[in-house]
Amino acid sequence: MKAKYLHAKWQKAMRLRLDYNNMMTEFVGEEQGISQGDLRAKKDVITAAFEAVRAKRGTGMMGWTELPYNQKEVVADILATAKEIRKSCDAFVVLGIGGSALGPIAVMQALKHLHYNDLSKAQRKGPKFYVEDNVDPERMKALLDVIDVKKTVFNVITKSGSTSETMSQYLIIYDLLKKALGDDAAKHIVATTSENKGNLIRLAKQEGFKTFYIPDGVGGRFSELSPVGLLPAAVVGIDIRQMLAGAAFMDKLCGETRLRKNPALMSAALSYLAMEKGKNISVMMPYADSLRYMSDWYCQLWAESLGKAENVAGKIVNVGQTPVKALGVTDQHSQVQLYREGPFDKVVTFLAVDGYRTECAIADGCEEIPDVNFLCGHTLNELIDAERKATEYALTVSKRLNRTIYLPEVNAFTVGELLYFYEMETAFCGEMLGIDTYNQPGVEAGKNATYALLGRKGYESTRKEMEAAKAKKDEYIC
Ligand code: PA5
């Protein structure tokens, strides 16, 4: 029988909606807002970006556009591997950073129980799940305090196979595994990396690790729909085929030539125009705990892809928009004051959910205190929705640009749509800005400086440059 998510009617019901009313002059005024005229004036830039993405898709570093379609065999392998892991181990730990960690965290949070690791084994039906995306020694110790390496599978994820953070974690863990398990240690490592380059693939071959490949044309921050994200998701029981179907559905929408019908192109055009109007900050504010780490994933995608010194012609442009994460309603009591009254330098994007996966009634009580009692008879669902609408209203009347992406519900299909939507928006926006969306010289500079400081061979000159840098003055330290 055809899976539910493959039915056109169901897919249509699960379509994400972009509401950009409050980006427009009619709602936030001439001075701050974007007009139909502004969009018309940029028609050529928008069309050129659309055409460029269409022409480049599937080539160069745009291999990610094909992930919803070209992974039939690898998905079967992932599902078989995940099944074994679910049966045989108590914990599954991702060792990775940046694009090799943020997607798995976001998808896990979106699609599994919000206290997944605290559930009993019978309730979880799979291993506990951890993502170690830092090299804080206290965090490593804390992990080792709560897992038994003998009953854990470690998924080492690094496209380059040389990232210091990930490789240092690998060294620590593999050493522990060998001490605890001898020859069986290799069975506890799954490597996700480039097929033909880097150190991890060499090690994987030498040690005999189970390996999944990150295609050459898929960069770290665009890799969530590759084995980078699919294996961790499958291990915790997420329907990865449904996620890919959601991405494919969004891909079709993003292929629409009419701007008004193409949500990612429209969103990119609005972001681009907002940047031109000095909106240098992009806040993502989901009104759902399940989507809170989508903001971290988005922050990396937007910041690393669009924050560039040079355009493709080599001209210094120093473009980009600083992404900020916020959570509704939590940050109404923290950041919204600034968003409403501070500088006119932001666009706020709300993520709204039409149907939460549960309903929670607010109990009766406090009859003698009407200021509390008005809540009774309502649900938390109504409260969170009212608070989102209230924040949207408050920002709009203060002429603050905001838009809302509605998810009919949070499921594997809509999460696939959302991921792909943002990847496409980023691709379109990068073209509009005329930059290389897929490089990250700023990140590489930091990586190289770390290698130099720790004495990696080949980085002697970087070390010399660093040593020659101006010494800090004591008088500026108090
Ligand atoms: O998007 C990127 O390319 C980076 O953020 C990488 O994901 C990050 O630096 C980790 O790199 P790697 O997967 O090579 O370890």
Residues whose N, C-alpha, C, O or C-beta is under 5 A from the ligand:
A	BS01	PA5	I97 G98 G99 S100 I157 T158 K159 S160 G161 T163 G219 G220 R221
